[in-house]
């Protein structure tokens, strides 16, 4: 029986993932931060976890690469049995209409946003089955149901796939004591956007009148990972300001 949950957060170095890592540390999780290339940001995020008194390791990883994903979870096991995964590492790919989107950019976005989530979830489920259970939260997007016309239809389609894998996997592993849920953020203030002013520009069209903060997504993720959400599985929790 371990004393602290050990949770892997992909894309934990910046934006929503960094906020999730900090919040989970406050809630008592040891955190494994996966990041693609920004080691400085990963170290900053790790410092926030340690400042909250929890342990943290950072691992440079491409979540779309099977070998990398195994390396990430092998490193996580050094902190103890993995009990949580936040599938969060994502990229938009090309911005504009589908007619103008390049195939390589779309392929990469689909690989990171869909295959990457599947690879991480697969390994998490293997580990959690052996460890007596756990919880997975997939960071989806409100785009999955809005469709993102004129911006990135391929990305919205990828997030639709994230919602579907959430439903399917939740049913597949419920009997193993593993819960699988998703959070679908609306427009959030991070460096995700090709136009840094996008969150400001879209505010008027959001019923709550503003774009969201990463901490507001982190709170939803933390709840779904927690025992408070013990009867929630297979759900997509929309946190999008009413959009
Ligand atoms: P962000 O600020 O651009 O941060 C992306 C994070 O993912 C970084 O930590 C980055 O690492 C990491 N990453 C990117 N590609 C990776 C890969 N192949 N392997 C491993 N790590 C990778 O993005 P964000 O806004 O926080 O978005 C996080 C999630 O929320 C994504 O799934 C996104 O689709 C979703 N989302 C965002 C919004 C929004 O408005 N921001 C809305 C809805 C959904 P480095 O630091 O090393 O680059």
Boltz pocket constraint, residues with backbone or C-beta under 6 A from the ligand:
constraints:
  - pocket:
      binder: B
      contacts: [[A, 10], [A, 11], [A, 12], [A, 13], [A, 14], [A, 15], [A, 16], [A, 17], [A, 34], [A, 35], [A, 36], [A, 37], [A, 38], [A, 39], [A, 41], [A, 42], [A, 61], [A, 62], [A, 63], [A, 64], [A, 87], [A, 88], [A, 89], [A, 90], [A, 91], [A, 112], [A, 116], [A, 139], [A, 140], [A, 141], [A, 142], [A, 184], [A, 185], [A, 186], [A, 187], [A, 188], [A, 189], [A, 190], [A, 191], [A, 192], [A, 193]]
      max_distance: 6.0
